[in-house]
Amino acid sequence: MSALPNEAVEPGGSGEVAVGQGSPESLMRWIHEQYREPLLRFVTRLVLGRQELAEDIVQETLLRAWRNLGTLAEEPRRIAPWLYTVARHVAVDAGRARQARPVEVAVPDLNRLTSAEDETDRVVSAHTVRLALRQIKPEHREVLIEMYYKGASVAEAAERLGIPEGTVKSRTYYAVRALHAAIGPIEAA
């Protein structure tokens, strides 16, 4: 591990580290740089490989370190044991909280389920559009069939119909307007 920010090693070779007058932000940055990855590996094993949960726990641990930065700065040798202990406690608390909550059940969105009525509406709509297509100009009908029924891009439709892309765009615009006019006003249900 790299040296603490603004640290001084005591003479005499004892290896004791004293934190200098560095800012809390620089100390927190150092803690994050030094311990985030090892903590993440440790916690990932604790939560049986659930990466998102492990990241949340490490984030909570580092937040608690930020809140206790004054205490941690006083005894830098205790930073690592403190972080690992807090991470383990947070992981245990998260496991207990998950057990206390009822199991989440995915409920399907009932508005997205198809019904017989939806199928009928689709058939009626398709029939109405088919009838309206007969009432518009053939060149408009061709471009709508290419673009909407066959799913062609503007370039593909232009190539198939033998007309410029700009003409395809303009005909599509006017064809849609003509189709709306042929269908007529739609009453709200």
Backbone hydrogen bonds, N-H to C=O, Kabsch-Sander energy under -0.5 kcal/mol:
donor,donor_aa,acceptor,acceptor_aa,energy
7,E,4,L,-1.4
8,A,18,A,-1.8
10,E,16,E,-1.5
13,G,10,E,-0.8
18,A,8,A,-1.7
20,G,5,P,-0.6
20,G,6,N,-0.8
27,L,23,S,-2.0
28,M,24,P,-2.6
29,R,25,E,-2.6
30,W,26,S,-2.2
31,I,27,L,-2.6
32,H,28,M,-2.7
33,E,29,R,-2.6
34,Q,30,W,-2.5
35,Y,31,I,-2.6
36,R,32,H,-1.9
39,L,35,Y,-2.5
40,L,36,R,-2.5
41,R,37,E,-2.3
42,F,38,P,-2.3
43,V,39,L,-3.1
44,T,40,L,-2.4
45,R,41,R,-1.6
46,L,42,F,-1.6
47,V,43,V,-2.2
48,L,45,R,-1.3
49,G,44,T,-3.3
50,R,47,V,-1.1
51,Q,49,G,-1.4
54,A,50,R,-2.3
55,E,51,Q,-2.5
56,D,52,E,-2.0
57,I,53,L,-2.3
58,V,54,A,-2.5
59,Q,55,E,-2.3
60,E,56,D,-2.3
61,T,57,I,-2.4
62,L,58,V,-2.6
63,L,59,Q,-2.0
64,R,60,E,-2.2
65,A,61,T,-2.0
66,W,62,L,-2.1
67,R,63,L,-2.0
68,N,64,R,-1.4
69,L,66,W,-1.2
72,L,68,N,-2.2
73,A,69,L,-2.6
74,E,70,G,-1.1
75,E,71,T,-1.0
78,R,75,E,-1.8
79,I,76,P,-1.4
82,W,78,R,-2.1
83,L,79,I,-2.8
84,Y,80,A,-2.5
85,T,81,P,-2.2
86,V,82,W,-2.7
87,A,83,L,-2.7
88,R,84,Y,-2.1
89,H,85,T,-2.3
90,V,86,V,-2.8
91,A,87,A,-2.3
92,V,88,R,-2.4
93,D,89,H,-2.7
94,A,90,V,-2.4
95,G,91,A,-2.1
96,R,92,V,-2.5
97,A,93,D,-2.6
98,R,94,A,-2.0
99,Q,95,G,-1.7
100,A,96,R,-1.9
101,R,97,A,-1.3
107,V,105,V,-0.6
110,L,108,P,-0.8
112,R,109,D,-1.8
113,L,109,D,-0.6
119,E,115,S,-1.8
120,T,116,A,-2.0
121,D,117,E,-2.5
122,R,118,D,-2.3
123,V,119,E,-2.3
124,V,120,T,-2.7
125,S,121,D,-2.6
126,A,122,R,-2.5
127,H,123,V,-2.3
128,T,124,V,-2.5
129,V,125,S,-2.4
130,R,126,A,-2.3
131,L,127,H,-2.3
132,A,128,T,-2.2
133,L,129,V,-2.5
134,R,130,R,-1.1
135,Q,131,L,-0.5
135,Q,132,A,-1.1
136,I,132,A,-0.6
136,I,133,L,-0.8
141,R,137,K,-2.5
142,E,138,P,-2.6
143,V,139,E,-1.6
144,L,140,H,-2.2
145,I,141,R,-2.5
146,E,142,E,-2.3
147,M,143,V,-2.6
148,Y,144,L,-3.0
149,Y,144,L,-1.0
149,Y,145,I,-0.5
150,K,145,I,-2.3
152,A,146,E,-2.6
157,A,153,S,-2.8
158,A,154,V,-2.5
159,E,155,A,-2.2
160,R,156,E,-2.7
161,L,157,A,-2.6
162,G,158,A,-1.3
163,I,158,A,-1.8
168,V,164,P,-1.7
169,K,165,E,-2.3
170,S,166,G,-2.4
171,R,167,T,-3.0
172,T,168,V,-2.4
173,Y,169,K,-2.1
174,Y,170,S,-2.4
175,A,171,R,-2.8
176,V,172,T,-2.4
177,R,173,Y,-1.8
178,A,174,Y,-2.4
179,L,175,A,-2.6
180,H,176,V,-2.4
181,A,177,R,-2.1
182,A,178,A,-2.3
183,I,179,L,-2.2
184,G,180,H,-2.1
187,E,185,P,-0.6
